[in-house]
Amino acid sequence: MKAGPISTLIVSVLLVGWLAPGLKTAREPTAEELASAGAPSFAPGRIDLVHDERWQGGQVVLPRQNDGHFYTDAMIDGERVRMLVDTGASAVVLTGADAEALGFAWNEADLKPIGRGASGTVNGLKVKIERMEVDGIEAQGVEAAIIPEGLDVSLLGQSFLSKVQSVQINGDEMRLGS
């Protein structure tokens, strides 16, 4: 097993509660509630994003990928960033490469310990994302962290997900409702 996914998991666990303590998770709706809301049914194995306006302004359906995770593209301050949806991360976390592409600048002196990973102390810095959008679901002033080393993909954590009306996982689908 590669150290990258383990480091990502450990960093995610350590960041829980750091920026968004006390968050509650959405409960799964019952089959009766889904039927009465006119919920669409989705074909198993569908790999594209599905946007259905019947769900109070829209809902994004993300398929589970072969590695067992859910991914999406986010628009951050007008730039597209591929992200792993991590409900256990308390904040959006950017890789060093993604942060640089977004125009964030820092030097070694700016980095502070923000957690511990498999290889020791994880250094990073807090930043604020002015505008972030995932398939029509928008948030402003999103708290985030930059971890310049040891992270393979940026994480879509609770500092964004807490602004979404519902986050549900059912089998191989994750649904984000605006």
Backbone as a ProteinNet text record, in pm:
[ID]
protein_1_A
[PRIMARY]
MKAGPISTLIVSVLLVGWLAPGLKTAREPTAEELASAGAPSFAPGRIDLVHDERWQGGQVVLPRQNDGHFYTDAMIDGERVRMLVDTGASAVVLTGADAEALGFAWNEADLKPIGRGASGTVNGLKVKIERMEVDGIEAQGVEAAIIPEGLDVSLLGQSFLSKVQSVQINGDEMRLGS
[TERTIARY]
84.5	0	87.7	50.1	128.1	107.1	209	199.7	103.9	81.6	-6	-146.7	-217.7	-352.6	-356	-255.1	-250.6	-232.3	-142.3	-121.7	-248	-316.3	-440.9	-543.6	-557	-651.9	-617.4	-492.2	-451.5	-469	-430.3	-449	-596.5	-680.5	-824.9	-878.8	-839	-884.8	-837.4	-713.3	-659.2	-724	-770.3	-831	-975.6	-1037.4	-1175.9	-1187.1	-1278.1	-1299.3	-1210.3	-1111.1	-1016.5	-1083.2	-1152	-1215.4	-1366.4	-1428.1	-1573.9	-1622.4	-1600.2	-1641.9	-1793.8	-1843.6	-1985	-2078	-2026.9	-2113.8	-2198.8	-2321	-2409.4	-2418.8	-2433.3	-2447.2	-2595.2	-2622.5	-2761.5	-2804.4	-2930.6	-2981	-3025.8	-3023	-3069.3	-3221.3	-3280.7	-3426.3	-3478.2	-3602.3	-3663.5	-3708.3	-3738.1	-3784.7	-3914.5	-4001.9	-4128	-4102.9	-4006.7	-3975.2	-3918.9	-3832.9	-3777.3	-3886.9	-3976.7	-4083.6	-4176.5	-4212.7	-4305.2	-4240.9	-4107.3	-4037.3	-4014.5	-4056.3	-4036.1	-3891.3	-3823.1	-3681.6	-3662.5	-3563.9	-3536	-3464.1	-3475.3	-3395.1	-3277.2	-3166.9	-3045.4	-2998.1	-2950.2	-2900.6	-2771	-2753.7	-2628.6	-2512	-2397.9	-2277.3	-2266.6	-2360.6	-2354.9	-2236.1	-2155.3	-2031.5	-2029.4	-2135.2	-2134	-2209.2	-2189.1	-2263.4	-2406	-2499.9	-2640.2	-2691.5	-2756.8	-2811.3	-2961.9	-3039.2	-3183.8	-3246.1	-3312.8	-3369.8	-3489.2	-3540.2	-3653.7	-3612.7	-3486	-3437.8	-3403.3	-3500.3	-3483.6	-3363.9	-3368.2	-3260.7	-3149.3	-3158.4	-3059.1	-2987.8	-2938.6	-2863.8	-2756.6	-2637.9	-2527	-2514.7	-2506.1	-2487.6	-2348.5	-2264.8	-2128.2	-2117.7	-2065.4	-2047.6	-1920	-1922	-1801.2	-1704.8	-1580.6	-1480.1	-1416.9	-1336.5	-1275.7	-1191.3	-1136.1	-1055.2	-1140.4	-1273.5	-1364.5	-1400	-1345.9	-1369.3	-1462	-1509.3	-1592.1	-1509	-1513.3	-1437.5	-1531.3	-1492.2	-1565.3	-1469.7	-1510.9	-1436.3	-1502	-1422.5	-1472	-1414.8	-1492.6	-1442.8	-1406.4	-1278.4	-1229.2	-1174.2	-1238.8	-1200	-1179.2	-1269.5	-1266.6	-1177.8	-1107.9	-1018.9	-1073.7	-1062.4	-1109.4	-1003.9	-1051.4	-963.7	-1031	-960.2	-1010	-995.7	-1103.8	-1102	-1161.1	-1106.5	-1162.5	-1260.6	-1385.3	-1483.5	-1453.2	-1420	-1378	-1465.3	-1572.1	-1664.7	-1599.9	-1485.7	-1415.6	-1316.7	-1290.3	-1199.1	-1280.7	-1234.5	-1310.9	-1298.4	-1201.8	-1180.7	-1149.3	-1163.7	-1110.1	-958.7	-889.4	-743.6	-688.2	-600.1	-540.5	-399.6	-366.2	-227	-145.6	-16.3	69.8	55.4	48.6	37.5	-94.1	-205.6	-334.7	-335.9	-280.5	-276.6	-196.3	-83.2	-2	-78.5	-147.4	-224.4	-337	-385.7	-491.4	-436.5	-303.7	-243.5	-205.9	-218.8	-175.4	-23.4	35.7	181.7	217.2	325.5	374	521.3	584.3	721.6	729.8	841.6	858	825	856.3	830.2	680.5	596.2	451.1	389.7	459.6	404.8	413.6	303.1	293.5	243.2	278	222.1	70.2	0.9	-145.8	-198.5	-109.4	-151	-32.9	-63	39.9	-4.4	88.6	61.3	149.3	142.3	221.6	370.3	411.5	553.3	592.1	502.6	534.8	445.4	499.8	424.3	383.8	258.8	208.1	207.5	281.5	288.7	199.7	135.6	49	15.3	-78.5	-124.6	-271	-338.6	-479.7	-493.5	-594.6	-627.5	-779.7	-826.6	-969.8	-991.9	-1084.5	-1123	-1241.1	-1226.9	-1331.6	-1459.6	-1447.1	-1565.9	-1535.9	-1627	-1609.1	-1743.7	-1741.2	-1865.2	-1845	-1941.6	-1943.7	-2077.9	-2076.6	-2195	-2317.5	-2300.9	-2412.7	-2429	-2361.2	-2365.9	-2249.7	-2281.5	-2178.7	-2162.7	-2040.1	-2010.3	-1906.6	-1913.4	-1817.2	-1748.9	-1623.8	-1548.4	-1522.1	-1481.2	-1460.2	-1322.1	-1320.6	-1194.8	-1126	-994.9	-919.2	-779.1	-708.5	-568.8	-489.6	-366.7	-274	-174.4	-159.1	-56.7	34.6	149.5	235.5	296	313.2	377	298.9	296.9	240.2	95.3	31.3	-107.8	-114.1	-175.8	-182.3	-294.1	-402.8	-519.1	-580.1	-635.1	-701.3	-828.8	-869.6	-983.9	-1099.1	-1218.3	-1339.4	-1396.7	-1366	-1404.2	-1523.4	-1546.2	-1665.5	-1678.1	-1568.7	-1584.7	-1664.5	-1667.8	-1759	-1884.9	-1869	-1983.1	-2087.2	-2045.7	-2141.6	-2234.2	-2201.1	-2284.7	-2384.4	-2376.4	-2465.8	-2582.3	-2705.4	-2822.2	-2816.8	-2767.4	-2759.3	-2643.6	-2581.4	-2476.5	-2516.2	-2541	-2588.3	-2506.8	-2475.2	-2409.6	-2502.8	-2534.2	-2618.1	-2555.1	-2495.8	-2429.7	-2313.3	-2317.2	-2208.3	-2237.1	-2329	-2359.6	-2348.6	-2293.9	-2296.7	-2382.9	-2473.8	-2563.2	-2537.9	-2510.7	-2493.3	-2612.6	-2694.5	-2810.6	-2788.2	-2824.9	-2805.1	-2918.9
-118.9	0	123.4	222.7	344.6	430.7	508.7	597	712.1	750.9	864.3	847.7	734.7	717.6	708.6	647.3	638.3	776.8	855.3	991.6	1073.4	1056.8	1129.3	1093.8	965.4	920.6	978.6	971.2	1020.5	1170.9	1243.5	1388.9	1422.8	1348	1372.7	1354	1244.9	1217.9	1326.3	1369.8	1471.1	1607.7	1634.6	1764.4	1773	1657.2	1657.8	1746.7	1837.3	1927	2049.9	2053.2	2165.3	2293.4	2289.6	2411.3	2412	2296	2292.2	2191.5	2219.2	2124.4	2120	2007.9	1996.3	1979.7	1943	1925.7	1800.6	1807.3	1691.8	1636.2	1506	1445.9	1433.5	1435.2	1422.6	1277.6	1255.7	1118.7	1075.9	947	892.3	900.5	946.5	947.4	805.1	784.1	653	637.4	515.3	489.7	565.3	573.1	645.4	794.2	853.7	995.2	1021.4	931.6	947.9	940.1	842.8	826.5	947.8	997.3	1111	1239.6	1247.4	1366	1358.5	1248.9	1234.4	1206.2	1133.3	1105.5	1020.7	1057.3	977	848.9	747.8	628.1	633.5	577.4	584.3	444.3	428.5	298.7	267	141.9	104.4	119.5	159.1	169.7	297.4	386.2	511.1	592.6	643.8	707.8	858.4	915.4	1059.3	1127.8	1260	1335.2	1349.7	1338.7	1353.2	1474.7	1565.6	1684.9	1682.3	1676.1	1664.7	1781.7	1871.8	1992.3	1963.8	1841.8	1809.9	1804.8	1813.3	1802.7	1941.1	2020.1	2150.8	2227.6	2257.1	2335.1	2250.7	2120.1	2036.3	1941.4	1836.6	1737.1	1679	1662.9	1604.1	1458.9	1367.5	1226.4	1186.9	1143.3	1102.5	951.2	882.7	737.9	704.7	592.8	543.7	496.7	536.8	498.5	364	309.8	178.1	169.3	282.7	280.6	292	296.6	301.8	442.1	544.5	683.2	755.1	871.5	958.6	1081.7	1122.1	1237.8	1333.4	1458.9	1559.2	1669.2	1747	1865.9	1984.3	2068.1	2189.9	2309	2414.3	2540.3	2625.4	2657.4	2737.7	2866.6	2976.4	3107.7	3104.3	3031.7	3027	2921.1	2841.6	2736.3	2598.9	2503.5	2366.8	2287.4	2221	2139.6	2004.9	1895.9	1760.2	1733.7	1684.2	1663.7	1529.3	1471	1352.7	1403.2	1355.6	1397	1319.1	1392.6	1331.1	1384.2	1310	1353.8	1353.9	1287.5	1284.7	1397.6	1473.5	1588	1709.4	1780.2	1894.5	2015.1	2014.4	2130.4	2085.7	2177.8	2159.1	2163.1	2068.5	2063.5	2061	2154.3	2164.8	2108.6	2036.8	1995.7	2120.9	2112.3	2224.3	2264.3	2166	2194.9	2265.7	2217.2	2282.4	2423.4	2440.3	2573.4	2671.8	2627	2714.3	2750.5	2651.9	2678.2	2778.7	2784	2877.5	3014.7	3026.9	3156.4	3178.4	3076.1	3089.5	3083.2	3171.5	3173	3160.9	3094	3077.5	3043.2	3049.3	3002.5	2910.2	2847	2749.5	2808.5	2936.3	3000	3010.4	3007.5	3016.5	2885.8	2775.1	2643.8	2618.3	2568.3	2536.1	2393.9	2326.7	2192.6	2200.5	2119.7	2117.4	1977.4	1880.8	1744.7	1650.2	1520.6	1418.3	1314.3	1272.1	1169.9	1049	951.7	829.7	859.4	966.3	998.8	1108.4	1143.8	1243.7	1365.7	1479.2	1604.3	1647.3	1690.7	1742	1893.8	1957.6	2103.6	2159.5	2270	2334.8	2474.2	2535.8	2666.5	2683.5	2764.6	2792.7	2902.8	2887.5	2988.9	2997.8	3096.6	3110.6	3114.2	3031.9	3030.1	3124.2	3223.6	3325.1	3267.4	3185.5	3130.4	2988.9	2896.5	2757.1	2702.5	2622.5	2570.1	2427.1	2341.3	2203.9	2183	2176.8	2151.7	2230.7	2360.4	2447.3	2472.6	2398	2421.2	2513.8	2634.5	2736.2	2772.8	2803.7	2852.5	2962.4	3056.3	3166	3168.2	3216.5	3225	3089.6	2991.2	2854.1	2841.7	2799.1	2774.6	2654.1	2664.2	2555.4	2550.5	2446.6	2432.2	2390.1	2432.9	2388.8	2295.7	2178.1	2083.9	2061	2130.5	2128.6	1992.7	1904.7	1775.5	1661.5	1546.4	1424.8	1398.3	1485.6	1467	1451.3	1342	1314.4	1388	1417.2	1482	1575.2	1685.1	1778	1713.7	1757.2	1698	1796.8	1750.2	1829.2	1790	1870	1838	1918.6	1909.9	1965.6	2117.3	2191	2336.3	2374.4	2288.3	2305.9	2221.9	2094.4	2003.3	2048.3	2119.2	2166.4	2273.4	2330	2430.9	2368.2	2236.8	2161.2	2112	2119.4	2079.1	1933.6	1846.1	1705.3	1638	1545.6	1460.1	1318.5	1236.6	1100.8	1001.9	890	780.2	660.8	606.7	489.3	395.7	288.4	194.7	262	262.8	319.2	459.7	530.3	667.7	760.2	878.4	987	1096.3	1149.1	1254.6	1379.9	1488.1	1618.5	1702.5	1745.4	1826.5	1970	2060.8	2203.2	2257.9
0	0	0	-79.6	-88.4	35.8	69.6	185.6	160.6	34.3	2.6	56.1	25.1	76.7	229.4	289.6	435.2	495.3	437.6	485.5	470.1	355.6	332.6	439	469	570.2	706	744.3	875.5	885.3	780.2	779.9	790.7	717.1	722	862.7	927.4	1062.6	1158.1	1143.6	1233.1	1213.7	1091.2	1064.4	1111.4	1146.5	1191.8	1315.2	1310.9	1423.6	1423.3	1336.4	1335.6	1290.6	1177.4	1126.8	1144.3	1157.5	1163	1266.9	1394.9	1498.3	1511.6	1558.5	1590.3	1472.2	1355.7	1240.1	1256.6	1207.7	1210.1	1069.7	1058.9	926.9	892.9	765	720.2	730.9	769.9	776.8	638.2	614.2	487.1	482.8	371.7	362.5	346.5	391.3	374	229.3	190.8	54.1	27.8	130.1	114	90.8	164.2	146.9	7.3	-39.7	-174	-279.6	-265	-363	-363	-243.6	-237.2	-287.3	-284.5	-334.8	-485.1	-546.5	-690.8	-725.4	-638.7	-660.4	-784.6	-866.2	-984.6	-946.1	-1029.9	-1007.8	-1104	-1064.2	-1143.4	-1176	-1298.1	-1342.5	-1269.8	-1221.8	-1157	-1253.4	-1201.1	-1280.9	-1361.6	-1350.6	-1425.6	-1376.4	-1468.5	-1425.4	-1446.6	-1504.4	-1523.6	-1409.5	-1396.2	-1297.3	-1345	-1253.2	-1285.5	-1209.3	-1278.2	-1214.8	-1235.9	-1129	-1138.4	-1063.2	-1134	-1074.5	-982.1	-979.2	-892.1	-745.6	-715	-577.7	-523.1	-488.2	-424.4	-479.3	-606.8	-666.9	-724.9	-714.8	-780.2	-686.4	-742.5	-666.9	-757.9	-704.1	-777.9	-734.2	-829.1	-797.6	-845.7	-751.7	-783	-770.5	-871	-861.7	-785.9	-714.4	-647.8	-756.7	-746.9	-845.8	-808.8	-897.8	-876.8	-751.2	-704.3	-581.9	-456	-472.2	-357.9	-312.9	-375.4	-334.7	-432.1	-388	-470.9	-506.9	-633.4	-680.7	-752.1	-754.5	-830.6	-872.2	-969.1	-1007.6	-939.7	-877.7	-814.3	-890	-896.6	-949.4	-828.8	-817.3	-705.5	-763.5	-725.7	-777	-928.6	-998.1	-1144	-1205.9	-1125	-1175.7	-1138.1	-1230.7	-1206.7	-1126.9	-1019.1	-935.1	-912.4	-940.6	-914.9	-765.8	-701.5	-557.3	-519.2	-413.7	-350.3	-245.7	-249.4	-150.3	-22.2	83.3	209.4	322.2	354.3	458.3	596.1	611.7	739.6	757.7	652.6	663.7	706.6	807.2	855.6	765.4	675.1	588.4	446.6	353.8	220	235.5	173.7	182.1	40.2	10.3	-122.3	-123.2	-229.3	-248.4	-280.1	-264.8	-298.9	-444.6	-534	-677.9	-709.1	-650.8	-675.7	-618.2	-499.2	-436.6	-521.6	-573.8	-660.4	-787.4	-847	-967.9	-941.8	-817.9	-780.2	-742	-738.1	-708.1	-562.8	-479.4	-340.3	-335.5	-258.4	-244	-95.8	-66.9	70	64.3	180	190.1	311.4	329	437.7	574.2	594.7	723.9	753.7	649.4	667.4	716.9	696	729.4	878.9	934.3	1077.1	1091.5	1200.3	1223.1	1236.6	1156.9	1165.3	1194.5	1208.8	1240.3	1233.2	1255.9	1246.4	1145	1060.4	961.2	984.6	895.7	908.1	909.8	840.9	835.1	934.7	1026.2	1127.7	1118	1157.6	1160.4	1019.8	1006.8	880.3	890.7	801.8	800.8	691.3	721	624.4	670.2	600.7	642.6	608	689.9	667.9	563.7	477.8	378.1	368.5	297.5	273.2	123	77	-63.9	-78.9	-162.8	-177.8	-236.3	-342.8	-408.2	-454.8	-422.7	-459.4	-505.2	-612.4	-668.1	-715.7	-683.1	-730.8	-798.4	-931.3	-1013.7	-967.5	-954	-918.6	-770.1	-685.7	-541.2	-508.1	-461.8	-442	-295.2	-257.7	-122.7	-134.4	-42.5	-39.5	96.1	97.5	221.9	284.9	206	253.7	318.7	444.2	515	452	435.9	373.7	432.7	397.6	436.6	313.5	308.8	204.4	270.8	215.6	261.4	141.8	140.1	22.1	-12.2	86.5	58.8	121.7	52.2	108.8	73.7	-2.5	-40.2	-191.4	-238.9	-382.7	-453.9	-382.7	-442.6	-338.1	-383.6	-292.3	-238	-117.8	-49.2	-39.2	-68.6	-51.1	84.4	186.5	323.9	373.9	505.9	567.7	560.6	545.3	535.6	410.7	309.7	195.5	214.7	249	256.7	358.6	463.7	563.9	507.6	393.6	329.5	232.2	215.7	128.1	213.5	161	239.9	282.7	195.2	233.7	161.8	233.7	179	215.9	115.1	139.3	58.5	120.7	49.9	58.3	-58.1	-65.3	-166.6	-118.9	-209	-278	-409.7	-489.6	-539.3	-471.9	-510.7	-391	-416.3	-318.7	-378.8	-299.4	-346.8	-265.4	-336.5	-274	-315.8	-221	-251.3	-213	-301.2	-272.5	-189.9
[MASK]
++++++++++++++++++++++++++++++++++++++++++++++++++++++++++++++++++++++++++++++++++++++++++++++++++++++++++++++++++++++++++++++++++++++++++++++++++++++++++++++++++++++++++++++++++

